[in-house]
Amino acid sequence: MDRKVIVTCAVTGGGDTVGKHPAIPVTPEQIATACVEAAKAGATICHIHVRNPETGKPSMDPALYREVVARIRDSGTDLVINLTTGAGGRFIPGDVVPSEPAKGTNLSTPAERVQHVEELRPEICSLDMGTMNFGPHVFMNTPAHLATMAKAIQAAGVKPELEVFDSGHVRLANHFVESGIIEGTPLYQLCLGISWGQPATPAAMAYMRDLLPPGAEWAGFGISRMQFPMVAQAVLLGGHVRVGLEDNIYLERGVYGSNAQLVEKAIKIINLMGHETATPQEARQMLKLRNHA
């Protein structure tokens, strides 16, 4: 049966992709432009990180978020804005005293991780529902910190997108839903292929999907070469999709893509499978968003 599929574009992320791709968005202007271009290509939502404009490294500077969001809103696009709260969760133990953080740790308080969300009030923001070995470091999200962040996010009228990288993350998110910490119809994002979480395979996506509570809205994505196979798999399983340069820098083998091109390819897959892309207004109704600026 034909249905509306929401397409999220994650335009830059915080990974070490600057220098690996000729046009990773870095400055607020570049990030906002990438979002607008993705919207024109058909994206429903843009998921946004910010970077230090001089180094290209990930940043938590509220001023950078402020500029990106202002530029998008001033552009006249109807795009749904989704800001990350993932920054501030990295912990690297010291070599001599493991309890003391080593260089590269950015572990932050819940208040610091959501301050830009409370100020800018996007319609959606991510909430990473668990601790894991994330590549070479620990991505630390304790239940107490997550509960504090969830309450602050929702008090600002923002819908948390529950990012889950493994089955235990789904179980914790489900507990938050069941206990009322997460209010209303929950929105999950199944994040597959990241080291060391669930792999980007059809079986893993189906397993994660089957753990979700009845009536939940969900999307899923795979990183790198599994981005487009996981677009097809998410559509087959009844979910929404995510693409973008945060997760994959290639349009096809050896060919760099732009965010807009990745969105266009995802939409082609959705259309070939007999479905249509949801407009931002349709997504607002489907996800019961409250905070359209």
C-alpha positions, 0 to 999 in steps of 0.5 A: 500500500502506498504511504508517505515516507519521511526523508531525513538528511544528516548534513555534516555530523561530527566525524572525521570526514573533513578532508576525506570529501571535497565539500563537507559543510563546516561553517554555519553558512555551508551547513545551512546552505546544505540543509536548504539544498537538501530541502529543495531536493525533497528532504523532509527533515535536516539533522544538524551538527555544527563544527568549528569553522576554523578546524572543522572539528565538532563543536557545541558552541550555541552561537554556531547553532544559532546562526545555522538555525537563523539562516535556515529559518530566514531562507523561507524553506519549510524544512523540519529542523532536528538538532543533535544533542549527541555532542558532549558524550565522549569519554576517553579514560586516562592511561595512568588513572582511568577515572581521569579523562584523557585528551579528547574527552568532552563529557558534559552535563545534561544542561550543557548538552541541551542548552541550544535546544532550549534556546532555539526550540527546533521541532525535533532533537536527537537523544542518544539512548545508551552508552556504548563503545563508539569506535575507539572511545566510549559514548556515555549516556547514563539513564539519569542524564538521559532522563534529565535531558528528555524532560528539558527537551520536552519542556521546550516543546521539542520532540526527542528522536530516540537514537538507538544503536543496539538492542539494549538502547531500544529497551531503555528507550521503551522503559522511558516510554512506558514510565512516561519520561518520553511523552506521546507517540515516540520517535525512534531512529535505528542507527546501524553499522556504527562500530560497535553497535548493531550491524547494517543488515536486514536482519539487524534492522528487522530485529530492532524494529520488532523491539519497538512499542506498538504505534511508535514512529521510526526511521532507520539508516546504515552508514557508508556503503550500506546507506542505500540498502538500508533505505530500501530495507527501512521502507520495506519494514514500514519505516522512514529513512535517513541519508546524508554526508554525516553517514556516507560520503559517496553517491556510488562507488568512487563518486562523491555525493552532495547532501542533495544528491543523496536525498535525490537517490533515496527518493528515487528508491522510495518512488521505485518501491511505490511510495511517496516522500512526506512533505514537512507539513505531512511529517508534522502531522505524522509525528505530532510536532508542536514547535513549528517556528 
